[in-house]
Amino acid sequence: MSPLPPLPPLSPASPSGSPPSPSLTAPRPACARAAARPVSRRAARPVRLALCLAPLLLAACWAAAGRPVLDEGVRRLVAADPWWLLAGAGFTCLTWVAASCARQGALPDPLPPGLLLASQFAAGATNHVAPGGLGAHAVTLRFLRGRGVPLERATASIGLYSLARSSAKTLVLLAFLAASPDRRRLRDLVPDGRLLLPLAAVAAGAVTVAGVLLTVVRPLRRPVAGLLRSALADARVVHRRPRRVLALWGGAVAMPLVQAGALACVGASLGLGLPWQQVVLAHLAAGTAVGAVPAPGGLAVDAALVWTLVAFGSSATAATATVIGYRVLLDWLPLVPGAVVLSALIRARVL
């Protein structure tokens, strides 16, 4: 009599005593995984569509909220000298080129020039929503992450870019102050000690709070220390390459100069009546003094710019019209195209 064949091994029973579900013991078939993939893609389409339309909706809301300012600036620009406005538009386009050069110079990794320029053009549209240039930094961070740059290196490049830009603007301002005889007129704009003392106290308090947080909160030490190490390492690598140094500091120096050139062209088209040296000095002084004030759209800089132009001898009406026209040319007219480019970059998964 032949022996009986061995029985197949029993599968472990579930805690309730019922046989286990086939989905827990057998792998999912390929057809089921393929069917789940289109479902996930269909679920992600509304999210991507909302991200693509968000810049356009924000641009439309911001334009509707500031319609009186926009209408006044456009009305004055229509009546201005078109050739000077065309020159101002050329300087405006150079601001994005200078920003792209500085962004590339702050990072050792090579970036595609066309996409980098498009990202900087689109980043200008986000500065009307987020104060202090945070919108442009956020767009640049997403762009760098999409190009495969690690988070620490991308964040460190943004910090190096900001430091180089502020340092270059201060150096250019000091050079203009040393060479211009009109520096005496700026003394009336310098705040007295009663205002400087609270500002110094606020700055010292912010530094103290940051130091206490880094000392007490241990989870903050590792990311901050890693960020500082990455920033110092990338700064050393960048400054060992002449092309990166030229791109970083050349772009940082060129940015305030081309912006001041756009302001001078708008002033010439509207009959401001000030020489270009005074206009450039007024732009540098106003931007350096209140450039760190967290106000969206450069509102604090615009107020200080009008005040500085009046101090140089311009009338309040002409100074206000010049600043409005400058803001329309530099920010408002590229707002909708920038939002369109931002949506296109999101849709193409560049951001």
C-alpha positions, 0 to 999 in steps of 0.5 A: 500500500503506497503512502498518502501524499503529504498535506499542504501546509496550513496558512496561519489563521486570523485572530478571529479564527476565520481564514486570512484574506487573500489580499493579505497573503498574496501580492497584488496582481499587476492589473490591480496596481495598473488600475490604481495608478490612473485613479491616483493620477485622476485624484491629483489632477484637481490639486495640480489644476488648483496650483496652476490657477492660484497665481492667476487668481492672486494676480487678478485679486491684487490688481482689483484691490489696487486698481486706483493706483494702477489706473493712475499710473497707467494714465500717467504712463500713457501721457509720458514720453514713449522713448524714455518708457521703452528705455525703462522697459529695457532696464526692467528686463535687465533686472531679471537677467541680473537676478538670474546671474546672481542666483547661478553664482550663488550655487556651484551646480550648473542650472539651465539658463532658460528655465532659470530666467523664466523662474526669476520672471515668474518669481516677481509675481509672487512678491506682491503676496509674500512680503520681504521677497519671500515669494521669490525665494519660495519659487526659487527654492522649488525650482532648485529642488526640481533640478535635484539640488538638496534642500540644505544646498538650495537654502544655503544658496538663497542665503548667500544670494540675499547676503551678496545682494544686500552687501552689494547694494550697501557698497554701491550706496557708499560709493555714490555717497563718497562721489556725490556732492548731494549727500548733505541733503540726505542728512535730514532723512536720517532718523535721530537717536530716539528712533535708532535706539528702539530699532537697535533694541529690536535687532538685539532682542531678535538676535538674543531670542535666536541664540536662546532658541538654538541653545535650548531647543535641541532639535533645532541645532542639527538642521541649523548646524547642517545648513551653516556647514553647507552654506560655508562649504558652498561659499568656499566652492563658489568663491574659488571659481572666477565665473561664479564670483563674477556672476554672483557679485556682478549680478548683485551689483547690477540689480540696484543699478538697473532698477535705479536706471528704470526709475531715472527713465520713468522720471525723465519721461514724466518731467521729474527735473532731477539729474540721473545721479540724484535719482540713482542715489535716492533709489539706493538710499531709500532701498537700503534704509527700508528695504528690510521692512516686511511690506508686500509690493515694496510699499515701504520703499515707495514711501521712502523713495517719494520722500527722498526725491522731494528732499532732492528738490522735486515736487511732491506731485512729480515724485509721486507720479514717478514712483507710481509709474516706476512701480507700474512699469517694474511690477504691475505690467509684468504681473499677469505675464509672470503669473502665466509663466508661473502657472506654466512652470507648475503645469510643466512640473518645473516647480 
